[in-house]
Amino acid sequence: MGEVGTKQSYRARARRMAWLGAATLTLAVLVVACGSSGQPQQSATSSTSESAASSGSIVATSLPAGTTTTLQGTVTEGVESGCVVLVDSSGAVSANLQGWDLRAHPFDSQVEVTGAFEPDMMTTCQQGTPFEVTTVVSR
């Protein structure tokens, strides 16, 4: 009778250890996957504020954070509620506009904005790099 109890106890312990090992391995894989994701690569090219203003082209976030930049485009509603983005003449999202006043410049307004990209700013918007707007001129 003592031998049967020992076999059952051994099997139960082996099952618990196997489950614990699988759970530990799963956790380790998740931690490594989350830690190695890093910053996404930006595909746009950098441009000075002067050439961006004259051509209406997208300005990349490869500029140092806080660098004053000027962009031109159309104010558009983002895919997430409350998000406002600037779309350039080709239809690409140039920036996720922060500090935007929709009463002064509603959706579909043609504008020239000056401000700075803030790539480390966290937002719930899933389009464009955050751009802290300092001045707006209607076009």
TIKOLKE-376312 format. One record per residue (C-alpha): residue in one letter; residue number from 1; x, y, z. Coordinates in pm, 1 decimal. Each point is the difference from the previous one (the first is absolute). Layout:
BEGIN
[setor a, NUM, [X, Y, Z]];
...
END
This chain:
BEGIN
[setor m, 1, [0.0, 0.0, 0.0]];
[setor g, 2, [281.3, 240.7, 73.9]];
[setor e, 3, [155.8, -71.8, -340.9]];
[setor v, 4, [-320.1, 96.4, -190.2]];
[setor g, 5, [-26.1, 328.3, 189.7]];
[setor t, 6, [361.8, 81.8, -83.3]];
[setor k, 7, [-55.2, -66.1, -374.0]];
[setor q, 8, [-307.6, 224.2, -4.2]];
[setor s, 9, [183.6, 271.7, 188.3]];
[setor y, 10, [295.2, -25.5, -240.6]];
[setor r, 11, [-231.2, 25.9, -305.2]];
[setor a, 12, [-181.6, 300.8, 142.9]];
[setor r, 13, [332.4, 170.5, 74.2]];
[setor a, 14, [127.5, -77.9, -350.1]];
[setor r, 15, [-315.0, 152.1, -155.7]];
[setor r, 16, [35.5, 312.8, 213.6]];
[setor m, 17, [367.3, 34.5, -92.7]];
[setor a, 18, [-76.3, -43.7, -371.6]];
[setor w, 19, [-273.9, 264.1, 19.6]];
[setor l, 20, [228.0, 235.7, 194.2]];
[setor g, 21, [278.1, -50.6, -256.5]];
[setor a, 22, [-236.2, 72.5, -290.5]];
[setor a, 23, [-135.9, 311.2, 173.0]];
[setor t, 24, [352.6, 126.3, 72.4]];
[setor l, 25, [107.2, -57.0, -360.2]];
[setor t, 26, [-308.1, 182.8, -131.4]];
[setor l, 27, [65.4, 293.9, 231.8]];
[setor a, 28, [365.8, 16.9, -105.9]];
[setor v, 29, [-96.1, 5.2, -369.4]];
[setor l, 30, [-251.6, 280.4, 61.2]];
[setor v, 31, [252.4, 210.3, 193.5]];
[setor v, 32, [263.3, -37.9, -271.1]];
[setor a, 33, [-249.5, 79.7, -276.2]];
[setor c, 34, [-124.6, 313.6, 176.0]];
[setor g, 35, [347.5, 121.7, 92.0]];
[setor s, 36, [142.9, -31.1, -349.2]];
[setor s, 37, [-272.3, 185.2, -190.0]];
[setor g, 38, [179.1, 337.4, 22.2]];
[setor q, 39, [-104.3, 310.6, -192.8]];
[setor p, 40, [-155.9, -47.0, -343.8]];
[setor q, 41, [204.8, 124.4, -292.5]];
[setor q, 42, [-132.5, 311.4, -170.6]];
[setor s, 43, [-22.8, -31.1, -377.3]];
[setor a, 44, [-24.4, 369.0, -84.6]];
[setor t, 45, [305.3, 209.1, -78.6]];
[setor s, 46, [107.5, 299.8, 201.5]];
[setor s, 47, [-46.7, 349.2, -129.0]];
[setor t, 48, [62.5, 349.1, 123.6]];
[setor s, 49, [-294.0, 213.6, 100.5]];
[setor e, 50, [69.2, 234.8, -290.8]];
[setor s, 51, [-22.4, -266.3, -270.1]];
[setor a, 52, [-300.9, -164.9, 167.0]];
[setor a, 53, [-189.3, 327.2, 4.4]];
[setor s, 54, [69.9, 69.2, -363.7]];
[setor s, 55, [-71.1, -349.1, -133.6]];
[setor g, 56, [-271.5, -117.8, 239.7]];
[setor s, 57, [191.3, -325.4, 43.7]];
[setor i, 58, [1.1, -220.4, 304.7]];
[setor v, 59, [268.4, 74.0, 256.8]];
[setor a, 60, [146.6, -301.6, 169.9]];
[setor t, 61, [40.4, -47.7, 367.8]];
[setor s, 62, [369.8, -68.1, -50.2]];
[setor l, 63, [48.8, 364.7, 90.7]];
[setor p, 64, [104.3, 42.8, 362.2]];
[setor a, 65, [-301.9, 23.8, 230.5]];
[setor g, 66, [-94.8, 360.7, 57.4]];
[setor t, 67, [141.8, 129.2, -331.7]];
[setor t, 68, [-231.2, 271.0, -135.4]];
[setor t, 69, [-161.9, -120.8, -321.3]];
[setor t, 70, [-264.3, 138.1, -236.5]];
[setor l, 71, [-252.0, -225.6, -175.2]];
[setor q, 72, [-283.2, 62.6, -245.3]];
[setor g, 73, [-307.4, -208.4, -57.7]];
[setor t, 74, [-364.9, -71.2, 74.6]];
[setor v, 75, [-136.7, -43.7, 352.3]];
[setor t, 76, [-165.4, -342.6, 15.2]];
[setor e, 77, [-174.0, -210.7, 262.8]];
[setor g, 78, [216.9, -288.3, 117.3]];
[setor v, 79, [-112.6, -362.1, 23.2]];
[setor e, 80, [-29.6, 26.3, 379.3]];
[setor s, 81, [-257.7, 222.8, 168.0]];
[setor g, 82, [138.0, 344.4, 80.2]];
[setor c, 83, [309.0, -35.6, -217.5]];
[setor v, 84, [88.8, 268.2, -253.4]];
[setor v, 85, [256.0, -64.5, -273.1]];
[setor l, 86, [155.7, 207.6, -276.1]];
[setor v, 87, [-12.4, -161.3, -345.0]];
[setor d, 88, [238.5, 118.0, -271.8]];
[setor s, 89, [-82.3, 55.7, -368.6]];
[setor s, 90, [67.6, -366.7, -83.6]];
[setor g, 91, [-250.7, -118.7, 262.8]];
[setor a, 92, [262.4, -125.0, 245.6]];
[setor v, 93, [-27.1, 83.5, 369.4]];
[setor s, 94, [270.1, 256.3, 82.4]];
[setor a, 95, [-59.6, 40.4, 372.1]];
[setor n, 96, [-224.1, -72.0, 296.3]];
[setor l, 97, [-90.1, 357.2, 104.3]];
[setor q, 98, [17.8, 73.8, 373.2]];
[setor g, 99, [-152.3, 310.5, 158.5]];
[setor w, 100, [-240.7, 44.7, -291.9]];
[setor d, 101, [-301.3, 236.2, 14.4]];
[setor l, 102, [-271.8, -141.5, -229.2]];
[setor r, 103, [-216.3, 310.0, 47.6]];
[setor a, 104, [265.3, 222.9, -154.8]];
[setor h, 105, [107.6, -250.2, -268.2]];
[setor p, 106, [-262.2, -274.0, -57.5]];
[setor f, 107, [43.9, -319.5, -199.2]];
[setor d, 108, [74.9, 51.9, -371.6]];
[setor s, 109, [178.9, 331.9, 71.2]];
[setor q, 110, [311.4, 65.0, -209.5]];
[setor v, 111, [272.7, 113.4, 239.8]];
[setor e, 112, [366.6, 60.1, 54.7]];
[setor v, 113, [109.3, -103.0, 349.6]];
[setor t, 114, [321.5, 70.8, 184.0]];
[setor g, 115, [110.2, -203.9, 296.4]];
[setor a, 116, [212.1, -298.8, 90.2]];
[setor f, 117, [-25.5, -376.9, -33.9]];
[setor e, 118, [-11.7, -171.4, 338.7]];
[setor p, 119, [64.9, -368.6, -81.7]];
[setor d, 120, [20.9, -99.1, 368.8]];
[setor m, 121, [-343.9, 146.7, 81.2]];
[setor m, 122, [-256.8, -269.8, 76.0]];
[setor t, 123, [-343.3, 31.4, -161.7]];
[setor t, 124, [-291.5, -230.8, -75.9]];
[setor c, 125, [2.2, 111.6, -362.8]];
[setor q, 126, [128.6, -265.7, -236.8]];
[setor q, 127, [99.3, 229.0, -284.5]];
[setor g, 128, [296.0, 230.1, -42.2]];
[setor t, 129, [266.3, 111.8, 240.8]];
[setor p, 130, [-116.0, 245.5, 268.2]];
[setor f, 131, [63.8, 358.5, -110.4]];
[setor e, 132, [-31.8, 278.4, 259.7]];
[setor v, 133, [-150.7, 293.2, -188.3]];
[setor t, 134, [116.6, 351.7, 92.3]];
[setor t, 135, [-146.2, 208.4, -286.7]];
[setor v, 136, [-260.6, -54.3, -271.5]];
[setor v, 137, [-58.8, 198.7, -319.2]];
[setor s, 138, [-302.3, -67.9, -221.8]];
[setor r, 139, [81.6, -42.3, -370.1]];
END
